[in-house]
Amino acid sequence: MTTQTIRRGLGAAFLGSMILACGPTALAQRGGPGADVVSPETGPDGRVTFRIYAPRASEVTVLGDWMTVREPLALERDADGIWSVQVGPLVPDFYSYTLRVDGVRTLDPRNPMIKQGNSTVDNMFLLPGDAVEYALNQPVPHGEIRQVWYESETLGIQRRMHIYTPPGYDRTGADYPVLYLLHGGGDEDSGWSTIGRAGYIVDNLLAAGRAAPMLVVMPNGSLPQGGDFTSELMNDIVPFVEANYRARPAREERAIAGLSMGGAQTTGVITRHPDRFAYVAIWSAGLFNQAPEDFIAANREFLDRAEQVNGDVRLLSVVVGEDDFARPGTETLIDVLDDHGIRYDFELTGGGHTWMNWRSYLHSLTPRLFR
């Protein structure tokens, strides 16, 4: 097992705490045209200004995950070649965005806070406020998030996952339950520990006495073409975790949750292995391009065993935002569960298909696990 700790004590993944403490101005290199440009600049009124020095550009746009209409927003150029636009007011939260300069996708050169995806990199920023305190680096005991490499026999390659260990893990000698936490399409295993803020969310809940100490395993759900996530999870990831970490190997000590693509993967896992996880959460996912009758035919054994499933699965939580494009598919899924007597909790929240919702969903779910 190869392990690299990427967050220890008050440190933050991808320079997060440095940026929050110093701000982009303190991090900017001095000297040269555009060196004093500040971007993004957040104001106390919730407005955010993006800037980029690009004197030879003819068009600059920004696209962010706060936008309800996913159309790029144009920046305007001043006499010094600095392009800028102000958005908001936004509610306090973490946000991601990308810039395009003359049609070429680029990072904001004044902002080193990034979120890595499966094939792209986005910038992030924090708009501080009470509403996002639950996901911030607070002065509480911290766990660690470790980068772990393992051999996937299912895929025939080495793979990486991130694993959160609670405060004092290396000292206590205790065994822990495990939450398997899955990202969505376009992301990879670092997503939940960067834009998802999972480590800080769990740290803060533990410090408040609102959650049970647990391991959080964040695998890479983006697979090579033809790969089967359920097989890799059950044949490689779960056995690796239980062999190399002090994980309690029982159904009652395992939970699985996923968003979007990860929610679909969670559905695939639980329909094939309902006896392996006692806590299940499906977020922003459902029956997308699959007809209900096809889903029923493919999962007949699961659906016809409602009494056993309801006994094995202590919590089946289904959550989606009212403006989420996944809402119709989610509602179709719960209709199928209703028709077959599968117990679940359903919550319709505000918001759409965004990390703003998914961080909140994790914050709400974690206190319900392993109690």
N, C-alpha and C positions, 0 to 999 in steps of 0.2 A: 504494500500500500504506500503510495506517495501522497503526502499531505502538505499543503502550504496554507498557513493561517493568513488570511487577508484582512482580518479585523480583530484586534486584541485591545482590551482596555477601552480607552476613549478614542482610539483610532477609528477611521471610517473608510469604507471601501471607496476606491476611486477618488481620493482626496476630499471626500464629502465634508468631514469636520473641519478641514483646513479652510475650505471655501466658506463654510458658514461662519467661522471665526474671523477670517481676515477680509472676506469680501473680494470681488473681482478686481477692485482698484488696487488693493495691496499686492495682488498676485501678478498684476500686469508688468511686463517688462518695460523699462523706460528707454526712450530714445527711438528716433525714426518716425516717419509719418504714421499717424494713426495710433501711436503707442499709448496715448492717454484715453483712448476710447473705452468707455465702460459699457459692457453688455453681458447679460441683461441688467438693467437698473430697475429695482423694485421700489415703489413708493408706499408711504403709509396709507394711501387711499386705495391700494390694491391695483394700481395701474403699473404696467411693466413696459419698459422701453428697450427695444432691441436696436443695436447699432453695429455696423461693420464698415471698415474703411476699404473702399473698392473704387478708386477714382476712375478706372478705365471701364467699369461695368456699365452696361446699358439697362439692366433690369436685375433687381434683387427682391426676393419674396421670402416669407417665413410661413411655415405650417406647424401648428402646435396641437397638442392633444386636448386643449381646452376648447377648441373650435367645434361647435355643433354642426356647422356646415364646413365640410373638408375641402375648402377652396383656399389656395395660397393667398396670403395678404401681401400687398405690394409695399415696399419701403420707398421712401423718398430721399433723393440725393441733395446735399447742401453744396455750397460753393467750395468746400474743402474736400469733397469727395467722400464724405461720410453719409452713409445711407441709414435711415432710422424710421421706426414706426412705434407707436404706443398702442397697447391693447389693454382691455379691462374696463372697469375694475373686475378682478378675479377674486375668487374666494381663496383663503389661505390653503396652500397645498404644495405638493411637488408636481412639477410639470416637465414635459419633454417637448423638444422642438427641433426643427431642421431649417437651415437656410438654403436657398438656391441662388447662385450668382450666374446670370446669363444661362440659366437652365441646368447648371451643374450643381448637384447636391454637395453641400460642404458643411463642416462644423463651424460654429462661432469661434473665431480665433481668440476672443477675449474671455472665453468661459471654459475652463478645464474640467468642469463637472460633466461626466459623460455616462451614457447608458449604452452598453454594447449589446447588439442583437445578433441574430444568426448570420446575417450578411450585411448589416449596416450598423452605423454608430450614430446616436442622437445626442444632443446636449440636454442637460437637465438644469432646473433652477428651483429654488425654494422661495415661495411667498410666505413669510412667517405669519403666525397668528394662532389663536387658541385652538382653532378647528383641526390643526395638524400637529398639535403637541404630542399626541399619542405615537407619532412616527419619528420624532426627533431624537437626537442623541442627548438624552437627559443624564444628569449626574447620579446614576444608579449603577449597581453591579452589572457588568457586561459579560455576555457570553462571547463565543468566538464563532466566526464563519470560516470554514476550512475548505480549500480546494482539494478535492480528492480524485485521483486517477485510479481506474480499475479496468480490468480486462473483461470486455463484453463477449462472452462466448456466443450469445445469440447473434450478434452482428459481426463477430470476428475482428473487432478493432478495439483499441483503447478508447475509453470514454471518460469524461469528467463530470463530476457533480459537486455541488456546494452543500456542506453539512453544518448546521448550527448546533453547537453544544452549549448547554446552559452555564451560567456562572458557576465556577468551582468544579466543573466536570472532571478535571484532571486530579483534583484533590479528594473528592467525596468517595469514589469507589462505588457509587450507587448505580443501579440500573434505571433506564428511562424508557417511557413510551415514545413512539415515533410518529410524527406527522410527515407524510410524503406530500410535498407541495409542488404543484405542476404549473408551469408558465403557459403562455399562449403562443400562437403562430407568429413567426418572425423573431421570437426571442430565443434565448438559450439559458443555460443553468445559472448565469450570473444575474438574470433579470430580477428575481425575487430579493436578492441582497443589495441591489442598487436602487432602481426606481421603485421596487416593491417594498423596501425598507423592513423586510421581515425580521431581521435580527433586532432592530431597535423596537419594533412593535412587541415582540415577545419579551425582550428585556424589560420594557416598561410595564407590561402586564404582570410579569413575575415580581417586580419590585413592589407593585401595588397589591400583591397577594391575590390577584384575580385569575391566575392560570397555574396549572400544574407544570413543574419543570419537565421539559421534553427535549428530544432531539428533533430537528427539522431538516429533512432530507430534500434537497432541491435538485432533481436530476435534469438532464438535458433531454427534453421531449422532442426536439427536432432531430429526426432520424434520417439516415440514408434512404433513398427511394426503395420501397418494398419492405422496410423495417417494421416490425410489429412491437409497439411500445409495451403492451401488456406482457408479452413474452419476456422482453428485456427487464421489465420491472420485477416480475415474479421469479425469473430464473437467474438474474444477475444482480440487480440492485438490492432487493430485499435480503437475499442470502449474504451479500457482501457486507451490508450494514450490520446485520445480526452477528456476523463472524468477527468483525473488526471494531465494533463499537458496543458499548454496554447497553444494548437495545433489548427490551423485553420481547421475547418471541411468542406472542399470543395475539389472537384476534382482538381481544379487549384492549390491547396496548398499541394498536395500529389505527391510524387515521389516514385518509387520503382526500386531498382537495385540489381542484384545478380550475383555471379560468379559460374560457374560450376553447382553443384547441385542447388545452389541458383539461377542461371540463368534459369535452368529448372523450378524451383518453380515460378520465376518471369513470365515466359511464361505461366504457368498454371494460375496464378492470373489474368494476363491481358486478356487472352482469355475468362475467365469466368466473369471478371468484368472490361471491358474496359472503363466504365463510371466512375470509381472511382479513376483513377490515370491519371494525365496529362503528367507525365514524366516517361519514362520507359527505363531501360538499361539492356541488356542481354549480359553477358560477358562469353566467353569460354563455350558456351552451344548451344544446337540445338537439332536436331532429332538424338539421339544416336542409340538406338536399335529399333526405331519405323519407320515403313515404311511411306513415305509421304502420301499415300492414307489413312492409318489409322489415322494419325494426322488430315488430312482434314476431315475425317468422324467424328472424335471426336470433332472437333472445327468448324463445319459447320456454326453455327450461327454467330460466330465471323468473319469468313472469308467472309461470304456473306454480311456483314454490313460494307464494306470498307469505304463508304462515311461517315457514322456516326463515325466509329473508327478514321478515319483520322481527323475528327473535334474535337473529344474528347481528343485524345492523341496528345499533342503538339510536343512531342519528343519521338520517338522510336529509340533508339540507340542500334546497334548490333556490338560488337567488339570481335575480336579473334586474337591470335598470329599466325604468319605464320608457326611456328613449334608446335603449339598446337594440341594435338591428337583430340581435339573437333572440329577442323577446318572443316572436311568434313560434320559433322552434322550441324554446323553453316551455311555452304553454302547451305545445303539442306533446312534449315529453311527459308533462305532469298529467295530461289527459290520459295517456296510456297507462301511467302508474295508477291513476284513479280506477280505470276500468279493470285493472287486475288486482286491486286490493293491496298495492305496495304502499306502506306508510311513508310519509315524507313531510317535511316542513317547507313551506314556500313563502318567500318574501319578495315583494316587488318594491324596489327602492327608487329613488330619483336617479338621474344621471344616465349615462350611456355606457358604451363599450370602452372603458378607460381604466387606467391604473388608479385614478382617484377613487373609483368604486371598489376595485379589487383590494386595495390596501384596507379600506374600511371593512370589507367582508372578512378579511383575515383577522382584523381586530375584534370583530364580533364573534367569529367562530372559535377562536383559541380558548376563551374561558369556558366553552361548553365541552371541551375535550377531556377525556380521562378523569372524569369526576365521578 
